[in-house]
Amino acid sequence: MQNNQQEKSVESATPGAEQAISEFKSKSGIKRIFSAFFYSLDGLKSAWRYEHAFRQELMLVSVGSLIALLLPVSIFEKLIMIAVLVLMLIVELLNSAIEAVVDRVSLERHALSKNAKDYGSAAVLLSFLLALATWSVILFDRFYY
């Protein structure tokens, strides 16, 4: 086996089989941490630029976080209210990643591609419903109980 970065491999869990290592695999140490940070920033910039749903949800998170900070609820409740909003953004980013990979593989309509995109969309919906339920319970408890 050549000692070329593109052709590196490691043993997989199956004895006798080798698994290829991507040339894009991260470095080790502090350089890896900095690289990961900048890749994350690139991901956020790309999501802002190309994902309409991400921009909408980021606006919702921004306004919602401000409202949560101003509400007369405990600091823990503020944290939970903001956390479920941030969770929505995280799930939206994962959904966008799934959609990008599906589109990268093929733009043809296929039942499995539809399923992958629908599952991602369902995850976003569930995270939104969780945020709605969390906010409802906290606000109901604070103002109506």
DSSP file with accessible surface (Angstrom, degrees, kcal/mol):
  #  RESIDUE AA STRUCTURE BP1 BP2  ACC     N-H-->O    O-->H-N    N-H-->O    O-->H-N    TCO  KAPPA ALPHA  PHI   PSI    X-CA   Y-CA   Z-CA
    1    1 A M              0   0  156      0, 0.0     2,-0.1     0, 0.0     7,-0.0   0.000 360.0 360.0 360.0 136.6    0.0    0.0    0.0
    2    2 A Q        -     0   0  120      1,-0.1     2,-0.9     5,-0.1     5,-0.0  -0.390 360.0-125.2 -76.5 153.2    1.3    3.4   -0.9
    3    3 A N        +     0   0  155     -2,-0.1     2,-0.4     5,-0.1    -1,-0.1  -0.316  64.1 135.1 -93.7  53.5    1.9    6.1    1.7
    4    4 A N    >   -     0   0   66     -2,-0.9     3,-1.4     1,-0.1     4,-0.4  -0.854  61.2-131.2-103.2 135.9   -0.3    8.6   -0.1
    5    5 A Q  G >  S+     0   0  112     -2,-0.4     3,-0.9     1,-0.3    16,-0.1   0.857 108.4  52.8 -57.2 -35.7   -2.8   10.6    1.9
    6    6 A Q  G 3  S+     0   0  116      1,-0.2    -1,-0.3    17,-0.1    17,-0.1   0.745 113.8  43.3 -71.5 -20.7   -5.6    9.7   -0.6
    7    7 A E  G <  S+     0   0   94     -3,-1.4    -1,-0.2    13,-0.1    -2,-0.2   0.232  81.7 128.1-111.8  13.2   -4.9    6.0   -0.3
    8    8 A K    <   +     0   0   94     -3,-0.9    13,-2.0    -4,-0.4     2,-0.3  -0.368  34.1 178.1 -63.4 149.6   -4.4    5.7    3.4
    9    9 A S  E     -A   20   0A  27     11,-0.2     2,-0.3    -2,-0.0    11,-0.2  -0.980  17.5-156.3-150.3 161.0   -6.5    3.0    5.0
   10   10 A V  E     -A   19   0A  68      9,-2.3     9,-3.6    -2,-0.3     2,-0.2  -0.922  36.9 -90.1-132.5 160.5   -7.1    1.5    8.4
   11   11 A E  E     -A   18   0A 155     -2,-0.3     7,-0.2     7,-0.2     2,-0.1  -0.502  43.7-145.4 -70.7 138.0   -8.4   -1.9    9.5
   12   12 A S        -     0   0   32      5,-1.9     5,-0.2     2,-0.5     4,-0.1  -0.307  35.1 -88.0 -91.5-175.7  -12.2   -1.9    9.9
   13   13 A A  S    S+     0   0  107     -2,-0.1    -1,-0.1     2,-0.1    -2,-0.1   0.745 111.3  81.4 -66.5 -22.0  -14.2   -3.8   12.5
   14   14 A T  S >  S-     0   0   91      1,-0.1     3,-2.0     2,-0.0    -2,-0.5  -0.765  93.7-116.1 -87.7 120.5  -14.2   -6.7   10.0
   15   15 A P  T 3  S+     0   0  117      0, 0.0     3,-0.1     0, 0.0    -2,-0.1  -0.265  97.8  15.3 -57.6 136.3  -11.0   -8.7   10.2
   16   16 A G  T 3  S+     0   0   82      1,-0.3     2,-0.3    -4,-0.1    -3,-0.1   0.299 103.6 108.5  85.4 -11.5   -9.0   -8.6    7.0
   17   17 A A    <   -     0   0   36     -3,-2.0    -5,-1.9    -5,-0.2     2,-0.4  -0.733  54.9-150.2 -99.4 149.1  -11.0   -5.7    5.6
   18   18 A E  E     -A   11   0A 123     -2,-0.3     2,-0.5    -7,-0.2    -7,-0.2  -0.904   2.1-147.8-117.7 149.0   -9.6   -2.2    5.2
   19   19 A Q  E     -A   10   0A 116     -9,-3.6    -9,-2.3    -2,-0.4     2,-0.1  -0.958  21.7-123.1-116.9 129.0  -11.5    1.1    5.4
   20   20 A A  E     -A    9   0A  83     -2,-0.5     2,-0.5   -11,-0.2   -11,-0.2  -0.385  18.3-140.7 -70.0 146.8  -10.4    4.1    3.3
   21   21 A I        -     0   0   51    -13,-2.0   -13,-0.3   -16,-0.1    -1,-0.0  -0.940  21.3-119.5-109.0 128.8   -9.6    7.3    5.1
   22   22 A S    >   -     0   0   65     -2,-0.5     3,-1.7     1,-0.1   -15,-0.1  -0.340  11.0-130.7 -64.6 143.9  -10.7   10.5    3.4
   23   23 A E  T 3  S+     0   0   82      1,-0.3    -1,-0.1   -17,-0.1   -17,-0.1   0.673 110.4  60.2 -66.0 -15.8   -8.0   13.0    2.5
   24   24 A F  T 3  S+     0   0  163    -18,-0.1    -1,-0.3     2,-0.0     3,-0.1   0.384  75.2 131.0 -91.9   1.2  -10.2   15.6    4.2
   25   25 A K    <   -     0   0  138     -3,-1.7    -4,-0.0     1,-0.1     0, 0.0  -0.271  66.3 -97.0 -57.3 142.5  -10.1   13.7    7.5
   26   26 A S        -     0   0   59      1,-0.1    -1,-0.1     6,-0.0     6,-0.1  -0.096  31.9-118.6 -65.3 159.8   -9.2   16.1   10.3
   27   27 A K        -     0   0   87      1,-0.1     2,-0.2    -3,-0.1    -1,-0.1  -0.225  32.5-106.2 -82.8 179.9   -5.8   16.7   11.8
   28   28 A S  S >  S+     0   0  104      4,-0.1     3,-0.5    -2,-0.1     4,-0.4  -0.681  70.7  12.1-108.8 164.3   -5.0   16.0   15.4
   29   29 A G  T >> S-     0   0   49     -2,-0.2     4,-1.3     1,-0.2     3,-0.6  -0.278 117.0 -23.1  77.6-156.7   -4.3   18.3   18.3
   30   30 A I  H 3> S+     0   0  115      1,-0.3     4,-2.3     2,-0.2     5,-0.2   0.822 131.4  62.7 -64.6 -31.2   -5.0   22.0   18.5
   31   31 A K  H <> S+     0   0  130     -3,-0.5     4,-2.6     1,-0.2    -1,-0.3   0.890 101.2  53.1 -61.9 -38.2   -4.9   22.5   14.8
   32   32 A R  H <> S+     0   0  103     -3,-0.6     4,-2.9    -4,-0.4    -1,-0.2   0.911 107.3  51.4 -62.6 -41.0   -7.9   20.1   14.5
   33   33 A I  H  X S+     0   0   90     -4,-1.3     4,-2.2     2,-0.2    -2,-0.2   0.941 112.5  44.7 -63.9 -46.3   -9.9   22.3   17.0
   34   34 A F  H  X S+     0   0  119     -4,-2.3     4,-2.3     2,-0.2    -1,-0.2   0.918 114.0  49.9 -64.2 -42.5   -9.2   25.5   15.1
   35   35 A S  H  X S+     0   0   24     -4,-2.6     4,-2.6    -5,-0.2    -2,-0.2   0.933 110.6  49.8 -60.9 -45.4  -10.0   23.8   11.7
   36   36 A A  H  X S+     0   0   36     -4,-2.9     4,-2.3     1,-0.2    -1,-0.2   0.901 109.3  52.6 -61.2 -39.5  -13.3   22.4   13.1
   37   37 A F  H  X S+     0   0  113     -4,-2.2     4,-2.1    -5,-0.2    -1,-0.2   0.940 111.8  44.6 -61.5 -46.4  -14.2   25.9   14.4
   38   38 A F  H  X S+     0   0  114     -4,-2.3     4,-2.3     1,-0.2    -2,-0.2   0.860 110.9  53.7 -71.0 -32.1  -13.7   27.5   11.0
   39   39 A Y  H  X S+     0   0  127     -4,-2.6     4,-2.2     2,-0.2    -1,-0.2   0.904 108.5  51.4 -64.1 -38.6  -15.5   24.7    9.2
   40   40 A S  H  X S+     0   0   74     -4,-2.3     4,-2.4     2,-0.2    -2,-0.2   0.914 108.6  49.6 -64.4 -42.6  -18.4   25.3   11.6
   41   41 A L  H  X S+     0   0   58     -4,-2.1     4,-2.8     1,-0.2    -1,-0.2   0.911 109.4  52.4 -62.0 -40.7  -18.4   29.0   10.8
   42   42 A D  H  X S+     0   0   89     -4,-2.3     4,-2.6     1,-0.2    -2,-0.2   0.898 108.9  51.0 -60.1 -40.4  -18.3   28.1    7.1
   43   43 A G  H  X S+     0   0   37     -4,-2.2     4,-2.6     2,-0.2    -2,-0.2   0.912 110.6  47.4 -64.0 -43.0  -21.4   25.9    7.6
   44   44 A L  H  X S+     0   0   80     -4,-2.4     4,-2.5     2,-0.2    -2,-0.2   0.917 112.9  49.1 -64.8 -41.7  -23.3   28.7    9.4
   45   45 A K  H  X S+     0   0  120     -4,-2.8     4,-2.4     2,-0.2    -2,-0.2   0.918 112.8  47.5 -63.1 -43.3  -22.4   31.2    6.7
   46   46 A S  H  X S+     0   0   56     -4,-2.6     4,-2.9     2,-0.2     5,-0.4   0.913 111.2  50.5 -64.7 -42.2  -23.5   28.7    4.0
   47   47 A A  H  X S+     0   0    6     -4,-2.6     4,-2.2     1,-0.2     8,-0.3   0.918 112.0  48.4 -62.2 -41.3  -26.8   28.0    5.8
   48   48 A W  H  < S+     0   0  119     -4,-2.5    -2,-0.2     1,-0.2    -1,-0.2   0.921 116.8  42.8 -63.2 -42.5  -27.4   31.7    6.1
   49   49 A R  H  < S+     0   0  151     -4,-2.4    -2,-0.2    -5,-0.2    -1,-0.2   0.889 129.7  20.5 -73.5 -38.9  -26.7   32.3    2.5
   50   50 A Y  H  < S+     0   0  153     -4,-2.9     2,-0.7    -5,-0.2    -3,-0.2   0.573 105.4  76.0-113.4 -12.7  -28.5   29.3    0.9
   51   51 A E     X  -     0   0   54     -4,-2.2     4,-1.9    -5,-0.4     5,-0.2  -0.859  48.1-175.1-112.8 103.7  -31.1   28.0    3.3
   52   52 A H  H  > S+     0   0  111     -2,-0.7     4,-2.4     1,-0.2     5,-0.2   0.904  87.1  54.0 -60.1 -43.6  -34.2   30.2    3.6
   53   53 A A  H  > S+     0   0   30      1,-0.2     4,-2.7     2,-0.2    -1,-0.2   0.890 106.2  53.2 -61.3 -37.9  -35.7   28.0    6.4
   54   54 A F  H  > S+     0   0    6     -7,-0.2     4,-2.7     2,-0.2    -1,-0.2   0.928 108.6  49.2 -63.2 -43.7  -32.5   28.5    8.4
   55   55 A R  H  X S+     0   0   70     -4,-1.9     4,-2.0    -8,-0.3    -2,-0.2   0.920 112.4  48.2 -61.8 -43.9  -32.7   32.3    8.1
   56   56 A Q  H  X S+     0   0  116     -4,-2.4     4,-2.1     1,-0.2    -2,-0.2   0.936 114.0  45.8 -61.4 -45.6  -36.4   32.2    9.1
   57   57 A E  H  X S+     0   0   31     -4,-2.7     4,-2.9     1,-0.2    -2,-0.2   0.861 109.0  55.5 -69.4 -33.3  -35.7   30.0   12.1
   58   58 A L  H  X S+     0   0   50     -4,-2.7     4,-2.6     2,-0.2    -1,-0.2   0.904 108.0  49.2 -65.2 -37.7  -32.6   32.1   13.1
   59   59 A M  H  X S+     0   0   97     -4,-2.0     4,-2.6     2,-0.2     5,-0.3   0.925 111.6  49.4 -64.6 -43.1  -34.9   35.2   13.2
   60   60 A L  H  X S+     0   0   80     -4,-2.1     4,-3.1     1,-0.2     5,-0.2   0.924 112.0  48.4 -61.2 -43.2  -37.4   33.2   15.3
   61   61 A V  H  X S+     0   0   10     -4,-2.9     4,-2.7     2,-0.2     5,-0.2   0.911 111.5  50.3 -64.6 -41.7  -34.6   32.2   17.7
   62   62 A S  H  X S+     0   0   63     -4,-2.6     4,-2.0     2,-0.2    -2,-0.2   0.961 116.8  38.9 -62.2 -50.4  -33.3   35.7   18.0
   63   63 A V  H  X S+     0   0   87     -4,-2.6     4,-2.6     1,-0.2    -2,-0.2   0.933 117.4  50.6 -66.2 -44.9  -36.7   37.2   18.8
   64   64 A G  H  X S+     0   0    7     -4,-3.1     4,-2.9    -5,-0.3    -2,-0.2   0.891 109.1  51.0 -61.5 -39.9  -37.6   34.3   21.0
   65   65 A S  H  X S+     0   0   22     -4,-2.7     4,-2.4    -5,-0.2    -1,-0.2   0.922 110.2  49.3 -65.0 -41.9  -34.4   34.5   23.0
   66   66 A L  H  X S+     0   0  106     -4,-2.0     4,-1.5    -5,-0.2    -2,-0.2   0.936 112.9  47.2 -61.7 -45.9  -34.9   38.2   23.6
   67   67 A I  H  X S+     0   0   80     -4,-2.6     4,-1.5     1,-0.2     3,-0.3   0.930 110.9  52.0 -60.8 -45.5  -38.4   37.6   24.8
   68   68 A A  H  < S+     0   0    0     -4,-2.9     5,-0.3     1,-0.2     3,-0.3   0.900 108.7  50.9 -59.3 -40.4  -37.3   34.7   27.0
   69   69 A L  H  < S+     0   0   97     -4,-2.4    -1,-0.2     1,-0.2    -2,-0.2   0.819 113.2  45.7 -67.9 -28.4  -34.6   36.9   28.6
   70   70 A L  H  < S+     0   0  135     -4,-1.5    -1,-0.2    -3,-0.3    -2,-0.2   0.657  90.7 101.4 -88.5 -17.6  -37.2   39.6   29.3
   71   71 A L  S  < S-     0   0   30     -4,-1.5     2,-2.1    -3,-0.3     7,-0.1  -0.386  82.4-116.4 -69.5 147.3  -39.9   37.3   30.7
   72   72 A P  S    S+     0   0   69      0, 0.0     2,-0.3     0, 0.0    -1,-0.1  -0.413  75.3 117.3 -82.3  64.6  -40.4   37.1   34.5
   73   73 A V  S    S-     0   0   15     -2,-2.1     5,-0.0    -5,-0.3    66,-0.0  -0.828  72.5 -79.6-122.8 168.1  -39.5   33.5   34.7
   74   74 A S     >  -     0   0   56     -2,-0.3     4,-2.5     1,-0.1     5,-0.2  -0.170  39.5-111.9 -65.3 161.6  -36.6   31.7   36.5
   75   75 A I  H  > S+     0   0  135      1,-0.2     4,-2.3     2,-0.2     5,-0.1   0.870 120.0  53.9 -62.4 -35.2  -33.1   31.7   34.9
   76   76 A F  H  > S+     0   0  134      2,-0.2     4,-2.5     1,-0.2    -1,-0.2   0.920 108.1  48.9 -65.7 -42.9  -33.5   27.9   34.4
   77   77 A E  H  > S+     0   0   42      2,-0.2     4,-2.7     1,-0.2    -2,-0.2   0.897 109.8  52.2 -64.8 -38.2  -36.7   28.4   32.5
   78   78 A K  H  X S+     0   0   30     -4,-2.5     4,-2.3     2,-0.2     5,-0.2   0.932 110.0  49.6 -59.4 -46.4  -35.1   31.1   30.4
   79   79 A L  H  X S+     0   0  108     -4,-2.3     4,-3.0     1,-0.2    -2,-0.2   0.927 112.2  46.8 -59.5 -46.1  -32.3   28.7   29.6
   80   80 A I  H  X S+     0   0   53     -4,-2.5     4,-2.3     2,-0.2     5,-0.2   0.911 110.7  52.4 -64.4 -42.5  -34.7   25.9   28.6
   81   81 A M  H  X S+     0   0    0     -4,-2.7     4,-0.9     1,-0.2    -1,-0.2   0.905 115.4  40.7 -62.4 -39.5  -36.8   28.3   26.5
   82   82 A I  H  X S+     0   0   38     -4,-2.3     4,-2.5    -5,-0.2     5,-0.2   0.902 111.4  57.6 -75.2 -38.2  -33.7   29.4   24.6
   83   83 A A  H  X S+     0   0   47     -4,-3.0     4,-2.6     1,-0.2    -2,-0.2   0.897 104.2  50.5 -61.3 -41.5  -32.3   25.9   24.4
   84   84 A V  H  X S+     0   0   16     -4,-2.3     4,-1.4     1,-0.2    -1,-0.2   0.840 110.5  51.0 -68.7 -28.4  -35.3   24.4   22.7
   85   85 A L  H  X S+     0   0   11     -4,-0.9     4,-1.4    -5,-0.2    -2,-0.2   0.919 110.7  47.6 -70.7 -42.4  -35.1   27.2   20.1
   86   86 A V  H  X S+     0   0   61     -4,-2.5     4,-2.4     1,-0.2    -2,-0.2   0.894 106.3  59.2 -64.7 -36.7  -31.4   26.5   19.5
   87   87 A L  H  X S+     0   0   65     -4,-2.6     4,-2.7     1,-0.2     5,-0.2   0.900 100.6  56.2 -57.9 -39.2  -32.3   22.8   19.2
   88   88 A M  H  X S+     0   0    5     -4,-1.4     4,-2.3     1,-0.2    -1,-0.2   0.912 107.5  48.4 -58.3 -43.3  -34.6   23.8   16.3
   89   89 A L  H  X S+     0   0   21     -4,-1.4     4,-2.4     2,-0.2    -2,-0.2   0.908 110.3  51.4 -63.6 -41.7  -31.7   25.4   14.5
   90   90 A I  H  X S+     0   0   84     -4,-2.4     4,-2.3     2,-0.2    -2,-0.2   0.940 111.6  46.4 -61.2 -46.9  -29.5   22.4   15.1
   91   91 A V  H  X S+     0   0   24     -4,-2.7     4,-2.7     1,-0.2    -1,-0.2   0.899 110.5  53.6 -65.2 -37.5  -32.1   20.1   13.6
   92   92 A E  H  X S+     0   0    8     -4,-2.3     4,-2.6    -5,-0.2    -1,-0.2   0.908 108.1  50.4 -62.8 -40.9  -32.6   22.4   10.7
   93   93 A L  H  X S+     0   0   56     -4,-2.4     4,-2.2     2,-0.2    -2,-0.2   0.919 111.5  47.8 -63.4 -41.9  -28.9   22.3   10.0
   94   94 A L  H  X S+     0   0  107     -4,-2.3     4,-2.4     2,-0.2    -2,-0.2   0.910 111.4  51.0 -64.8 -40.3  -28.9   18.5   10.1
   95   95 A N  H  X S+     0   0    9     -4,-2.7     4,-2.6     1,-0.2    -2,-0.2   0.926 110.1  49.4 -61.4 -43.5  -32.0   18.5    7.8
   96   96 A S  H  X S+     0   0   11     -4,-2.6     4,-2.4     1,-0.2    -1,-0.2   0.882 109.4  52.5 -63.8 -37.3  -30.2   20.8    5.3
   97   97 A A  H  X S+     0   0   52     -4,-2.2     4,-2.4     2,-0.2    -1,-0.2   0.921 109.5  48.8 -64.1 -43.4  -27.1   18.5    5.4
   98   98 A I  H  X S+     0   0   69     -4,-2.4     4,-2.7     1,-0.2     5,-0.2   0.941 112.0  48.9 -60.4 -46.5  -29.3   15.5    4.6
   99   99 A E  H  X S+     0   0   53     -4,-2.6     4,-2.6     1,-0.2    -2,-0.2   0.905 110.3  51.2 -62.0 -39.5  -30.9   17.3    1.8
  100  100 A A  H  X S+     0   0   57     -4,-2.4     4,-2.2     2,-0.2    -1,-0.2   0.920 111.4  47.0 -64.9 -42.4  -27.5   18.4    0.4
  101  101 A V  H  X S+     0   0   91     -4,-2.4     4,-2.3     2,-0.2    -2,-0.2   0.931 112.3  49.7 -66.2 -43.6  -26.2   14.9    0.4
  102  102 A V  H  X S+     0   0   19     -4,-2.7     4,-2.2     1,-0.2    -2,-0.2   0.939 113.8  45.6 -60.2 -45.6  -29.3   13.5   -1.2
  103  103 A D  H  < S+     0   0   64     -4,-2.6    -1,-0.2     1,-0.2    -2,-0.2   0.848 110.4  54.7 -67.5 -31.9  -29.1   16.2   -3.9
  104  104 A R  H  < S+     0   0  204     -4,-2.2    -1,-0.2    -5,-0.2    -2,-0.2   0.893 108.8  48.3 -67.1 -38.9  -25.4   15.5   -4.3
  105  105 A V  H  < S-     0   0  116     -4,-2.3     2,-0.3     1,-0.3    -2,-0.2   0.942 133.6 -25.1 -68.3 -46.6  -26.0   11.8   -4.9
  106  106 A S     <  -     0   0   40     -4,-2.2    -1,-0.3    -5,-0.2     4,-0.1  -0.919  36.3-151.8-167.9 141.6  -28.7   12.4   -7.5
  107  107 A L        +     0   0  146     -2,-0.3    -4,-0.1    -3,-0.2     2,-0.1   0.441  68.5 112.3 -93.1  -0.9  -31.3   15.0   -8.5
  108  108 A E  S    S-     0   0  153      1,-0.1     2,-0.3    -5,-0.1     5,-0.1  -0.397  80.0-105.0 -68.7 147.8  -33.5   12.2   -9.9
  109  109 A R        +     0   0  248     -2,-0.1     2,-0.3     4,-0.1    -1,-0.1  -0.586  51.8 164.1 -73.4 131.3  -36.8   11.6   -8.0
  110  110 A H     >  -     0   0  106     -2,-0.3     4,-2.5     1,-0.1     5,-0.2  -0.988  45.9-124.7-149.8 144.4  -36.5    8.4   -6.0
  111  111 A A  H  > S+     0   0   68     -2,-0.3     4,-2.6     1,-0.2     5,-0.1   0.883 112.4  49.7 -59.0 -39.7  -38.5    7.0   -3.1
  112  112 A L  H  > S+     0   0  122      2,-0.2     4,-2.5     1,-0.2    -1,-0.2   0.885 110.1  50.5 -69.6 -36.4  -35.5    6.6   -0.8
  113  113 A S  H  > S+     0   0   30      2,-0.2     4,-2.3     1,-0.2    -2,-0.2   0.923 111.3  49.0 -64.0 -42.9  -34.4   10.2   -1.5
  114  114 A K  H  X S+     0   0  125     -4,-2.5     4,-3.0     1,-0.2     5,-0.2   0.926 110.6  50.9 -61.5 -44.6  -38.0   11.4   -0.7
  115  115 A N  H  X S+     0   0   58     -4,-2.6     4,-2.9     2,-0.2     5,-0.2   0.933 109.3  50.2 -59.0 -46.9  -37.9    9.4    2.5
  116  116 A A  H  X S+     0   0   29     -4,-2.5     4,-2.0     1,-0.2    -1,-0.2   0.931 114.7  43.5 -59.2 -45.6  -34.6   10.8    3.6
  117  117 A K  H  X S+     0   0   58     -4,-2.3     4,-2.3     1,-0.2    -1,-0.2   0.900 114.2  50.3 -68.2 -39.2  -35.8   14.4    3.0
  118  118 A D  H  X S+     0   0   67     -4,-3.0     4,-2.7    -5,-0.2    -2,-0.2   0.891 108.9  52.0 -66.0 -38.1  -39.2   13.7    4.6
  119  119 A Y  H  X S+     0   0  154     -4,-2.9     4,-2.1    -5,-0.2    -1,-0.2   0.919 110.5  48.5 -64.6 -41.9  -37.5   12.2    7.7
  120  120 A G  H  X S+     0   0    4     -4,-2.0     4,-1.9    -5,-0.2    -2,-0.2   0.919 112.2  48.8 -62.3 -42.8  -35.4   15.3    8.0
  121  121 A S  H  X S+     0   0   66     -4,-2.3     4,-2.4     1,-0.2    -2,-0.2   0.899 109.1  52.7 -64.5 -39.8  -38.4   17.5    7.6
  122  122 A A  H  X S+     0   0   46     -4,-2.7     4,-2.8     1,-0.2    -1,-0.2   0.893 106.5  53.8 -63.4 -37.2  -40.3   15.5   10.3
  123  123 A A  H  X S+     0   0   42     -4,-2.1     4,-2.3     2,-0.2    -1,-0.2   0.912 108.3  49.5 -63.2 -41.2  -37.4   16.0   12.7
  124  124 A V  H  X S+     0   0   20     -4,-1.9     4,-2.3     2,-0.2    -2,-0.2   0.935 111.0  50.1 -62.6 -44.7  -37.6   19.7   12.2
  125  125 A L  H  X S+     0   0   97     -4,-2.4     4,-2.7     1,-0.2    -2,-0.2   0.930 110.3  49.6 -59.5 -45.4  -41.4   19.6   12.8
  126  126 A L  H  X S+     0   0  116     -4,-2.8     4,-2.4     1,-0.2    -1,-0.2   0.896 110.0  50.4 -63.5 -38.2  -40.9   17.6   16.0
  127  127 A S  H  X S+     0   0    7     -4,-2.3     4,-2.2     2,-0.2    -1,-0.2   0.893 110.9  49.8 -67.0 -36.4  -38.2   20.0   17.3
  128  128 A F  H  X S+     0   0   92     -4,-2.3     4,-2.7     2,-0.2    -2,-0.2   0.929 111.0  48.8 -64.9 -43.9  -40.6   22.9   16.6
  129  129 A L  H  X S+     0   0   80     -4,-2.7     4,-2.8     1,-0.2    -2,-0.2   0.882 109.9  52.5 -65.1 -36.3  -43.5   21.1   18.4
  130  130 A L  H  X S+     0   0   84     -4,-2.4     4,-2.7     2,-0.2    -1,-0.2   0.928 110.7  47.3 -63.1 -43.8  -41.1   20.5   21.4
  131  131 A A  H  X S+     0   0    4     -4,-2.2     4,-2.8   -47,-0.2     5,-0.3   0.931 112.8  49.2 -62.9 -44.1  -40.2   24.2   21.5
  132  132 A L  H  X S+     0   0   90     -4,-2.7     4,-2.6     1,-0.2    -2,-0.2   0.932 113.1  46.4 -61.5 -45.0  -43.9   25.1   21.3
  133  133 A A  H  X S+     0   0   52     -4,-2.8     4,-2.7     2,-0.2     5,-0.2   0.915 112.7  50.3 -64.7 -42.4  -44.8   22.7   24.1
  134  134 A T  H  X S+     0   0   26     -4,-2.7     4,-2.3     1,-0.2     5,-0.2   0.944 113.4  44.4 -61.6 -49.6  -41.9   23.8   26.3
  135  135 A W  H  X S+     0   0   39     -4,-2.8     4,-2.7     1,-0.2     5,-0.3   0.913 113.5  52.1 -61.3 -41.8  -42.8   27.5   25.9
  136  136 A S  H  X S+     0   0   63     -4,-2.6     4,-2.8    -5,-0.3     5,-0.2   0.927 110.8  46.3 -61.9 -45.9  -46.5   26.7   26.4
  137  137 A V  H  X S+     0   0   99     -4,-2.7     4,-2.6     2,-0.2     5,-0.2   0.936 115.2  45.9 -64.4 -45.3  -45.9   24.8   29.7
  138  138 A I  H  X S+     0   0   15     -4,-2.3     4,-2.1    -5,-0.2    -2,-0.2   0.939 117.3  43.2 -64.6 -46.0  -43.6   27.5   31.1
  139  139 A L  H  X S+     0   0   50     -4,-2.7     4,-2.7    -5,-0.2     5,-0.4   0.902 114.6  49.8 -68.8 -39.1  -45.8   30.4   30.2
  140  140 A F  H  X>S+     0   0  119     -4,-2.8     4,-2.5    -5,-0.3     5,-0.7   0.936 112.2  48.4 -62.5 -45.6  -49.0   28.6   31.3
  141  141 A D  H  <5S+     0   0   79     -4,-2.6     4,-0.5    -5,-0.2    -2,-0.2   0.885 116.8  43.2 -61.4 -38.6  -47.3   27.8   34.6
  142  142 A R  H  <5S+     0   0  115     -4,-2.1    -2,-0.2    -5,-0.2    -1,-0.2   0.899 128.2  22.8 -75.6 -41.2  -46.1   31.3   35.1
  143  143 A F  H  <5S+     0   0  104     -4,-2.7    -3,-0.2    -5,-0.2    -2,-0.2   0.659 131.0  29.2-107.0 -17.8  -49.2   33.3   34.1
  144  144 A Y  T  <5       0   0  180     -4,-2.5    -3,-0.2    -5,-0.4    -2,-0.1   0.433 360.0 360.0-125.6  -1.1  -52.2   31.0   34.5
  145  145 A Y      <       0   0  217     -5,-0.7    -4,-0.0    -4,-0.5     0, 0.0  -0.748 360.0 360.0-107.9 360.0  -51.5   28.6   37.3
